[in-house]
Amino acid sequence: MRIIQWFRNDLRLRDNTALAAAASRADELLPVFIIDAGLENRLESPGRRTYLRRCVDALAHDLDHAGCPLLVVRGDPPTVLAKLVDQTHADVVTHNRDYSPFAMRRDRAVASAVAKAGARVESFKDRVMFESREVVTQSGGTFRVFTPYRNAWLARLSGSPPNTSGLPRLPKRMAVAHPASSTAALGGAPMEFAAFAAGESEAAARLDQFLSGPLASYVESRDIPGIEGTSKLSPALRFGTISIRTCVAAVLQVRQSNPRFAAGGGKWLDELIWRDFYQALLAEHPRVLTGPFQTQYTNIPWNDSHEEFEAWCEGRTGYPIVDAAMRQLVQTGWMHNRARMIVASFLVKDLLVDWRKGERFFLHHLLDGDPAANNGGWQWAASTGTDAQPYFRIFNPVSQGKRFDADGDYVRRFVPELGNVPKRHIHSPWEAPDPPTDYPSPIVDHAERRVAAIARFAAARDRK
């Protein structure tokens, strides 16, 4: 049997469902990565393009070592794959499923084009532990609130523990006349994100490092942006250089073998479940990419202050924890999860700016930018989603800074203008006896904007 394996956001050899299925049956295999112009429009982040290119380069290196080189082609996936089927007389095209509206439309077009060329497409579950219809309510519906979803997810896991596969033995590489492209065509930017080395081996090493140390204190440390308290595996999961099954299996094993890791392991497992939850929500409710899940908040009157939005984007709001987080994002392509919640709340509840503008800004800059997780997080912060914080619960940027960056280490790292501000005033430098002259005063009064935000959300709910 001749099989084309189409890599997408599953850029690894180990525990890759579609690749394992293809390798077990194929007499000849053609691994392919397509630089998709349509997808490039959704990868407008220069940093994410760079990171993707490095991940593909690492995959190509691993496939070369396995004796089955990767073909990198630029073009439209339905056209490219149909042409490859025609050239190679392949029987099957294999790939792992994705759940965004764009991906599902693309994959339907691919299936049609491949069928016309004389082959068939086989797709596999790989991106999630459980797909949306695998974790349902007692009545058969899909969940809209995380906690009952989590409970059902864990119940499903107890009956279907993760079954991971190792490094597959690849058959000989299928000959093809199609000219190869270079991953340099993806473009990118000279960004520094050393903490996110690309590729399968790097992701595995990061998982081992996290599970052997930081996991023990994860419950306490995961909310402290100034320390290395999280796994930082989100970019690897985004591009599939590690599988969620591998992560789940590893954390379950660590929890069972050492009680010291039980609490932290359970909390990190919750984060992986959130990832599945948001993927399921997007699969079942694609409308969330364009509007609020809770439709009563569709017509909130948002502010349209270009100056305030730009100050937020550039990290010069005058609130140190907000500015540190936004500068971390732009400089490194990543932001700590607690900081993501703080800056999202500030944009929506303090600046009264439409959450979709922040969602787009994040997606432009984040290495781990994923439509499902990004949308879910923003709608949570904006109180418009399925399992959102109540609209009247609004983060105070000063108290959040004092609580989660008590010594100001995080702020000083990314806001050097505040390097000499005493710890006592690091999160409210305007109160210092000698405020820094090169750092702005707060652009809004938090207390005043909090009242305005509550009023706008309440009015929208009452109109509904």
N, C-alpha and C positions, 0 to 999 in steps of 0.2 A: 504494500500500500504506500502511496506517495502522499505526504501530508505537508501542508504549509502551516507553520505555527506563527500566528500574528501576535507579537508582543505589543502591549499598550501601556497600562499603568501597573504592570506586573514584571518589572525588570530584574528578574532573578532566575536561577536555575533550580534551587532547592524549594521544595514544597510549593510548586507551581502546578495547579490542578490541570490546566489545559496542556502544558508541556509534558507533564507526566503521562497523561492519556495518549498524547501524540507519540511520545517516545516508545511507549509500550507496544504500539501497533505498527508503527511506520517501518517500512523497509528503507525508505529515503525520506529525509526531512529537510525542509527549507525554513530556517528561522528568519523572520522579517520584522523590521520596524519601519513604519511609514511616517515620514515627516508630513503631517496633515496640515495643509494650509488653513482649513476650517478650524482645526484645533489651535493652530498658532494664534488665531485671532482671540482665543480664550486664554492664551498663555502670554498676554501682553507684558507680563512681568519680566523684565530683563534678567533678574536674579533667578527666577524659576526656569527660564530657558537655559541659563547657564547650568543650573543644577541638573535639569533633565538631560542635557547633553553629556554631563559627566556620568550620570547613571547609565545612559545608553553606551557610552564608551566603556564603562566597566563591564556591562553585559557582553559587549562585543569581545572584550579581552577574555572573559570566562568561556565564551562559546568557541573562540579560537583555540583555547587550551583544551577544550573538549573535542576538538576536531570537526566542529560543525559551524563554520563561520556565519555571522549575522549578515544579512543583506539589509542595507539601509537605503530606502527609496523615498524620494520626495514626490508627492502627488495626492490625488484624491483616492481614499481607500477603496471605494467600490471599483474604480477604474483600474487601479494598480493591481488589486487582488484578482480581478477577472483576467487581466492580461497575464499575470503569473500563472494562473490556472491553465490558460490557453497554451502558454509556452512550455510548461512542465508536464501537462496532462495529469495534474494532481487530482486526487480523489476527494480530499477533504481539506478544509481550512478550519483550524482550531483557534479559539481565543477564549479568554475569560470575560465574564459579563461585567458591564458597567451600568449605572442606574440613573445618570443624568438625562434630561430630555434630549440634549444634543447627542449624547452617545447612543441612546436607544434609536433615534432617527437614523443615525449613521449606520448602525449595525443592521437595521432592517434593509437599508439600501445595499449594504454589502452582501447580505444573504441573497437578495434578489439578483444582483450582478453575478455572483459566484454560481448560482443555480443556472443562469443563462449560459455561463461558460462551461457547464457540464460537471460541476462538482457540488458538494454540499458543505454547509457550515455547521460546526458543532461548537456550542458555547458551554461554559462551565462556571460554576459558582467558585469564586476565589477571593473576591475583594472584601467579603464580609464573612463572619461566622455563620450567620443565618440571614437569609433573604426575607423581605418584608412579609411574605405569606407563610413563612415558617414559624413566626412568633405572632400568634393571634389571640384575641380574647376568647372567652368561652362561647360567645355567640358567633365566632368566626371572623370578626372584624379586626381591623388593625388598631394598635394602641395610639393614643394621642398624649399620654402622660408617661413620663419616664419611669417612675417607681414601679407601677404594675408591669410595664414592659420589661424592666430589669428582672423582676421576679419570674416572669414567664420565660425570659431568655435563660436565666440560670437553671430553671427547671428543665428546659430543653437541653441545655448543656449537660446536665447530669445524666440524661439518657443518650446523649450523642457526644461523648468526649472528643476533643480535637484529635484527628488522625492526620499526622503530618507525614510527608514523604521526603526522602533525602535527595541526594544528587542523582538524577536519572542517567542511565547509560544511553547516550544518543546514537542513533543510526548514522549511516554515512550521509553526507550533505548532498542534496539534490542539485544537479547541474542546472544553471539558468543563464540565459544570455542577457538578462535585464541589467543595464548599467547601474552600478552602485553609486549612492550619494555619500557625502560626508556629513557627520553630525554637526560639523561647523556651520552648516546651513541653518541650524536652529538659532544661531546668533547668541546673544547673551550680554553679560556685562562683567567688568572686572571687579566683582564684589568679593568681600571677605566674609566667608562663613565657614571657618575652619571647624567649628563645632558640628558641622553637618557634612562630613566627608561622604562622598557618593559611593554607591555600589553595595553589592550583597555582603561582601566580607566585612565592610565597615559597619553596616547595620547590625550584623551578628555580633560584632565586637562591642558595639554600643549597648545592645541588649544585655550581654553578659556583664558588662561593667555596671549597668544600672541595677540588675538583679543581685549582684554580689555586694552592693554597698548602699547606695541612696534609697533603695526600696525599704530598708529597715525603718527609716525615719520619714517615709513618704507622706504619711498622714499629717505630720507636723510641718514638713519642709516644702511640700508641693505648692504652697501659697506664697512662698518667700522668693520674690523675683531676683534678689541679690545673690542667691546661692545656686549651686548646681543640684537642685533637688528634684528635678523631673527627668524623664527618660530622654527627652529631645528626639524621640523616634517618629514624630509626626511627619517630617518630610520623607522618611523612608517608607512609612505606611502609605503616604500619598502616592508615591511612584512605585510602590510594590517591590522595593529591594529587600523587604522582609514581609512575611505574611502575617495576618492577624492570627491564624491558627498557631503559628510558631510562638507568637507572643503569649497567647492564652495558655498553650500547653506548658510553656516555660514558667509562667507565673504560678500556675496550679501546682507544678512540681515543687517549686521553691516554697510555697506556702505549706505544703504537706510535709516537706522534709525538715523545716526549721520554723518553730513557732514564733521566732523573732520577726519573721517576715509576714506573718499571717495578716495583721491589720493593714500594713502597707500594700501587700499583695491584693487584698480585697478592694482597697480604694483604687489601685491602678486598674484592676479588672473593671471597675465601674467606668473608668474613662474609656476603655475599649468598648464597653457596652454602649456608651453614649455615641460612639462612632457608628456602630451598627444602627442605633436608633435614628440618627439623622439621615443615614443612607436610606432607611426604610421610609421615613417621612417624605423624602424627595421622590422616591420611586412611586409612592402612592398618591402624593399631592404635588405634582410638578409646578402648580400655580404659585408655590411659596417663593419661587425665584423672581417673581414679578410683583408680589404684593403680600400683605400680612395674612397669616393663617387665620387669625381672628379678624373677620371682616368688619367688625364694628370699628376697627381702628384704621379703616381705609382712607378716611377723609380728615385725618388730623391736620390742622393748619401748621405746617412746618415753617420755620424761619428760613430765609433765603439770603443770609448774610455771607457773602463771599469772603469777607475779611476774617470772620470768625472761623469759617470752615478751613481756610488756608492756615490760620494760626494753629488749628488742631493738627492738620496734616504735617506741618513743619515743626511741631513740638515747641511752640512758643505761646502757650495759653496762660502762662503765669502760675500754673499748678504743677509743681515739680514732678509728681508721680505720673501725671498724664504726659508731660513733655518727655520724660525719660523713656517711657514706653513707646511713644511715637518715633523717637529718634532711634531706639533699638530696632524697630521695624524697618525703617528706611535704610539704616546702616548695615543690618545683618540679615534681613529677609525673614526674621522670626521675632515673635513676641511671646513673653511668658503668659500663661493662661490667665492668671489673676490680673495681670496688666491688661489683657484683652477685655476683660469684663469692666475694668475701671474706665478705660478710654471709650468703650462703647457706651457705657452709661453716661459719661460726660458729654459725648456728642449728641445723644438723643435727649437726655433729661436736663442738661445744663445749657447746651447751645440750641436745643430744640430744632436740630437738623434731622432731616429724613434719614432713617437708619440705612436706607439703600445706598446713600452716598458713601457712608462708612464701609458698608459691605463691599462696594466696588473698589474702594481704596485698598482695603485689606487684600482682596483678590489680586490686585495689581502687584502688591509687594511681597506677599507671603510665599516662601518656598513651599510650604505645606498647603497652599491655597487650594481648597477643595470646595466645589459648589455646595455640597450637602452640609458639611461641617461648618463652613463659613456662614451660610445662611442660617443654620440652626443656632449658632452662637449669637449672631446679631439679633435674630428675632427673640431669643431669650432675653438679651439685655434690653431690647426695646419694648418688652412686655407685649409683643404682638404674636408670639408663636404659640405652639401647642402646649409647651410646658414652661412657660415664661415666668420670670419673677413678676409679682404684682406691680402694677404701674406706679403705685404709691411707695414702693421700696426703691429708693434712689441712693446710689453710692455717693458718699461725701468724699471728694478727692483728698482732702486733708486728713481726715480720720483713717481713710484707707491707706494712705501713705504711712502714717504713724503706726498703724497696726501691722502692716506687712513689710515695711522697710524701715524699721524702728531706728536703725543707726544711720540710715541714708546712704548705704553703700550703693544701691541700685541707682539712685538719683545722681550721686556724684560721678558714677561711671559714665553716664550718658549726658549729663548736664554739667559740664566742667565749670560753667560760670558760677555754680554754687559750691565749688570745692572748698571754699573757706568759710561757708556759712556754718555756724555751730549746730550740733545735732538737735538742740532744742528748737531751732527755727528752720530746720532743713525742709520741712514740708509746708511752711508758711513764711518764706523769706521776707515778705513785706513787713513782718512783725519784728524782724531783727533790729537791734540798735543801729546797725550800719548796713542797710540792705544793699545787695550788689547792684551796681549801676548798669551792668550789661545784661540784666535779666528782666523781662517784662513784669509789670504788675498783673494781677488776675484780670482777664478780659471780661469776665462776668462775675456777678455776685452769686455764689452758689445758693444761698438761702432764698434769694428772690427768684431765681430760675427754678428752684425746686417747687415753689408754690405755683408758678406758671405752668410747669409741666403737669403737675397733678390736676390742675384745673382743665387743661386741654384734653388729657386722657379721659377724665371723668365726663366732660361734655360730650366727647365722641361716643363713649359708652352709653350715656343717657339718650343721645340722639338715636342710637340703634334700637 
